[in-house]
């Protein structure tokens, strides 16, 4: 099945096939995805009046041997810097929000811009982004260390470089030794789809990027509720230390909700997840996912972020946006959910 979070036209087919009735479901899914891709570029054309910076020079950071090069440009989002600028800035301006407020933590999805970009935009358009952003993202492929921290150079997106705070990454490891410096866990798209937005929100934003083995086929792998809460408490201690030293920090977590369920089931389960996240109910989220086998793909970083926000004195998260893949492709047989939430300062 073609996943609803990617554009299949940007990668060549690897195997030929003979037309038969058995491949009709796959062809149907491909039709929905191709339709989504064409609409994606149509939306970009709608933002063609946006004036862009001059991107004619060399890609910033391209000569840094430790840089993390983009992996999903021309697939999950446009490769051309000017087109990408119009796509991001256009989505932000479409929200019509002029009064941005500081946030302590946010949750956004990580599908491509067509499917979940509007949800991300509703979150990011509402907040001010400080100079330090801790990005918490799942590693869907379980590559490398199960808990990893990026300890090398900047993250590159077309037209921009986002500095990685290696000093803070090292300090985080002192607080939480379970995090090990690695690169393979960051080959996936979830963290990239968050870093992507930051230069447009704060050109001076710098990141500490964390990865967790987590996908929709596994529920809280290697994590008990006690470990979730303990990791969240330590993360809150790290954030408090940074803020006591004068750094303002945003905790940016990404997850998608229920995966590949019929529309009614997906929306029913997503509503429960949204309510638990809104209440920062760590135990409730853990119990619901484990006992009901809920197919989220970022429940570990989400629960840890919720526990950290609790430890920092917060009791709720405002749900500002909800959507799902059905809104993008009309396929009600296999639906993935998207959520945007903000815990305000």
Protein Blocks (a to p, Z undefined) as FASTA:
>chain_A
ZZfkbcfklpccfbdcdddfklmmmmmmmmmmmmmmmmmmmmmmmmmmpccddfkbcceh
klpmkbccdfkgoklpcfblklmmmmmmmmmmmnopabdcddfbdcddfbdfklmmmmmm
mmmmmpccdfbdcdddddfkogajfbdcdfbdcdddehiacdddfklmmmmmmmmmmbcc
dfklmmpmmlmmmmmmmmmmomkbccddddddddfkbghehiafklmmmmmmmmmmmmmm
mmmnopacdddddddddehiafklmmmmmmmmmmmmmnopaklmmmmmmmnopabfklmm
mmmmmmmmmmnopabdcdfbdcdfklmnopakbccddddddddZZ
